[in-house]
Amino acid sequence: MKHPAIFAVLAAGLFLAGIQDLRAMTAVVVAIRGEIAARCSMDTSTTSIDLGDLREAGRRLVSIHVDCNTPFLVVMSSDRGALVSDAGGSVPAAFTDRVAYQAKVEIPTDLGLLVHACGSHEAAGSSCAPADSRGGIAQGMDGQVEISWSRPELEPLAGHYRDRLSISFQPRT
């Protein structure tokens, strides 16, 4: 060895630095990272439901397909807070121009069935609290939305009734 003093100083320095195995100098540590973006979506072949005669109680089912790769929230909102008559104008005392309904979402997750129900009056604006999957994931799961209504206490006015119910699945942050 041509420079034993340099080697001795280097060895002493490595020892004092806590590196006792000189072979460790030949190792390389590489930090490896990756990312999978959170996604949550819902598909359905039905965008309009004909409820038929609203004077009697009834229910309709809509199939949905949910694909969430992370825990999620289900958010429902109603534009009008009920099925509302298109007729407009004044409503005689023994009649109504509004028919309340209930919306219920059922979707399986890896932790069990998530059920979220909300009355149309609760879903008006943002007063219907979102449902939390509580850690459950619904990746490629088939579920359903049930729209149901009771027989109205007052006789509904003749005509067409409508509302727009929005249901969204959002990654929980």
Disulfide bonds with the S-S distance in Angstrom:
Cys40-Cys68 1.76
Cys118-Cys128 2.01
